[in-house]
Amino acid sequence: MPELRPSLAIPGQIQPGSWQHHPSGLQRTIPTEQRDWYDTALYYDIVFDDGTRQEADFLEAAYARYAVGNGRRLLEPACGSERLALKMARRGWEVSGFDGNAHMIAFANERMASARLKARLWEDWMQSFELPKGVKGSFDMAHCLLSTFKDLHSEKDAAECLRRVAARLRKGGIFFLGLHLTDYEAGKQEHERWVARRGSIGVICNTHTWPADRPKRLESLRTRLQNTDAGRKHFQETHWQFRTYNAAQLKTFLRKVPELEFLQCYDFTYDIEEPRQLDDSYADVLLVLCRR
């Protein structure tokens, strides 16, 4: 789960909740709520929902190509709002998943019930998760696609996460791991922006990433959501840190978990016919790892 930090002001940028000049005089902008965006599962879900079908299509195509054997039991570490679990359950997968945020799990359980679908969801952490009572046997596929893995700040926790996933996959099962590589030479912040709508609710998401601290292997991020709900607009802001990896660091790390064999690499275009080299020529990598 992202770690909340004090607000970081960007020089020259007006912060919501501050005073600014207007022809009619000083006016106050809408205040920003310092709130973990994982606590507002609906808005988070709306931001990322657009690519869900493409992700599900890729997972099924890549599983058919790389898995040894078959089966349709799926584990999703850090499942969030379960948008992908819902899609996969509708396609006949037996879904289990966990997340460290209780708001996400509550939202996910409610949407599964509304869709009259079954999934085993529980609150847990990537580096220490255990299967709850009633969930037995091994899984055929696992996935963690959107850099959530980088929430694990130490190599020990990151390796333990992969070992635990591997222990719960059958031999020949596949783990899909997606993350954003860090350019240590970047001298300025990066900015990503998403705009999404669902019914009467609109969400604008702006995420800023500051240059990495290479010795500490950490980068600071800020996500600001502008939510328009029932005609009312409000801002919320989350600050957290990610562990950093470039391609060489990622390759070295993967060798520490020999239970998982690196098979192939893709990017976030999710084109099954366009595998990529694992290098620093692009940022968003999607690893295909097979349980030995």
N, C-alpha and C positions, 0 to 999 in steps of 0.2 A: 504494500500500500504506500502511495507517495507520502513523503515526510513533509509536514507543513513547515514553512519557513517564514520569517518576517518579510513583508513586502519589499521588493527591490524596485526603486524608482529608476526609470530610464532617463538620463539627462535630456532635457529639451522636450520631453513628452508629458502632456498633461495627464495626471492620474485621476481616474474617476473618484469622485468624492472630494475633489479639490475645488478651489475657486478659480474661475477663468474670466478674462475680459470679454465683454459683449457690448455691441453698440449702445444698448440700453443701460449698461452698467455691469457690475460684477454679478455673475450668476454661478450657482453651485451645480456641479455635475452630479449624476446619479452615484451614490456611494457604492463601493465595492465590498462585498462580503468575503472575508477570508474563510473559505470553506473548501474542504477537500472535494474535488469534483466526483470522486468515487461515492460520496455520500448522496449525490443527486443522480441516481442511476438512470432515470428517464432521460435527462439531458445528455448524459454520457452516451446512452444507447442511440439517441437520435444522431449524434455527431458521427458515429462509426457505422451506422446501419447500412449506408449506401453500398459498401463493398462486400456485404455478407454473402450474397449469392455467388459472386466471383470467387471468394475464398473457399466456399463450400465445394464449388465445382472443381477447383484446383486440388483440394484435399482428396476428393474421391478419385480424380484422375491420377494423381501421383501415388496414392495408395495402391491403385490397381497396377501401376507400373513398377513400383519398387518393393512392395511387401512380398514376403515369402508366405504362401498360403493365403487364406481368406478368413473372414470373420467380421463382425460389425459391432464390436464393443469399443467404445470411445471414452478416453479420459482427457479432460481439459483442465490443466492447472491454471490458476488465476483466471477463472472463467468470466469474471466481470458480470455483465448484465445477461449473459447467456444468449446473446443474439445468434451466435454460431451454433450453440447447442440446440436451440429451437429449430434452426434450419436442418441440422443433421438428424434430429429426432423425427422430423417430418419426412425425412428420406429413409427412415427405417433403422437408424442407428440406435443402439442401446447406450444412452449417454450417462456419464458420471462426471462431476466436476466440483471444484472447490474454489473459494476465494477468501481472502483475509478480511474482506469488508462485509459486515452483516447487512448493510443496506443493499448491496448488490445481490446477495443471496436471497433476501426477502423479495426483491423485485423479480429475480429470476424464477423463484418458486411460484409467484403469483402469475407470471405470464405463461409458465408451463401449464398451470392448472386451468387458466383461461382458454388455452389451446387444446385442453384435454389430452395432453401428452405427459409421458412419465420421464422423469430424470432423477437421478440420485445426486442431490446437491448438498454441500456442507461447508461450514466455515473452517478454514485451515490455511497453512502457510506453505509456500513452495519448498522451503528448505527443510521442513519437518513434518510434512503431511503423512497421515496414516489413513488407510481405508476404514470407513466406519463399519460397524457390524451390519451384516446383510449384504455387503459388497464383497464378493469372493471371486476368485479366479483371476486370470490375466486379461489384459486388454490388447486389442489388435492395432489400435492407433491412439496416439496422444498428440496434442498440439498446443502451442503457446506462441501466438503470431505477432503481437504488437509491441515488442520490446519490453514487456512486463518483466521478463527475465532479468533485465538490467536493474530492477529494483533491489536485487541481491548484491549488496555492496562489497562483500568479501568473496575471495576465490573459494574459501571453504564452503560458504553457503551455496554458491553457484554450483560447485561440483556435487554437493550433497543433493541438490535439487535434481540434477541429471541422473545421479545414481538411483534415487528413489523412483523417478519415472522409469528408468531402465528395468528396475526390479519388478515393476508392475506390468511391463510389456511382455508378451510371449516372444519367443525366439522368432525372428523374422518380422516382428511388428515394427511399426514406423513411428518415430517422433519427429514432428515438424516444428522447428524452432525459428522464429523470426525476430530480428533485431536490427537496430540502426547502428552502423559502424561510425566511429568517431574520426574526424580529420583533425589530428593534433596540430596541424599547421594553420588551421583556420584562425584568423585574427579578429574576427567579428562574430557577433551572435547570428544564429540562424532563426528564420521565422517561417512557420507553417500556418496556413489559414484554411479552415473548413466552414462552409455554410450549409445548413441543413434545416429541413422543415418536416414536421409531422402534424397534419391537421392544422390546428390553430397555434401550434407551438413552433417558434423559430429559434434556432441556436446558431450563434456565430462563435467559433472557437479559434483563438489565436494562441499559438504556443511558441515561446521564445527559448532558445537554448544558448547558453553562454559558452565561450571557449573553455575547453576542458582543462582541468588541473592534472597534467600527465603524471607527476609523481604520486598523487593520491588516487589516480584512476577514477576521478569523479567529474561529472559535469552537472551544472545547475540548470534547472528548467522552471519556467513559469507558464502556466496555462490560465488564460482569462476567457471566461464564457460570458457572452451577452445573450441572455435568455429573454424571449418575449413570449409570455404565457398569459392567456386570457386578456390580452390587450395591455398587460403591464410588463414593463421592461426592468430587468435588474442584472447586475454584474456579480460574478463570483470569481475568485482567484485562488489558485493552488500553486505552491512552490514545493519542489522536491528535487532530489538528486538521483542520477543514474550512475552505475558503474560503466566505465568506458572500455571499449574494445576496438582495436583496428584489426585488419585481417590476420596479421601475424600473431597478435595476442590471442585471437579467437582460435586459430589453428593449434597453438601451444596449449591452450586450455582444453580443447577437445581431446587431446592425447592423454589428459589426466583421468578421463572417464572411458577406459577401453571397452566397457560393456556396450557402448554405442559406437557403431561404425559410420563414419561420414561417407555418404553415397553420392550426393549431388547438391548443388546450390542453385537457387533461383533468386529472382528479385520480387518486388512487390507489385509487378504487373501480373503475376500469377499466370504466366503463359507456360503451359506444360511442354511446349515444343521449343522453348528458348532457355535452356539451362545456361548458367553463367559460371565463370571461374570465381573462386573465392579470393578476391583481391580488393584493393582499395580504390578501384576505378569507379565504384558506385557505392551508395550508402546503405540501402535497405536490402539485407540479405535474408534469405529463407533457406535454412538448412534442412536436408533430408537425412535423418539419422536412423540407422537400423539396429535393432537389438540383436547382438551376436548370440 
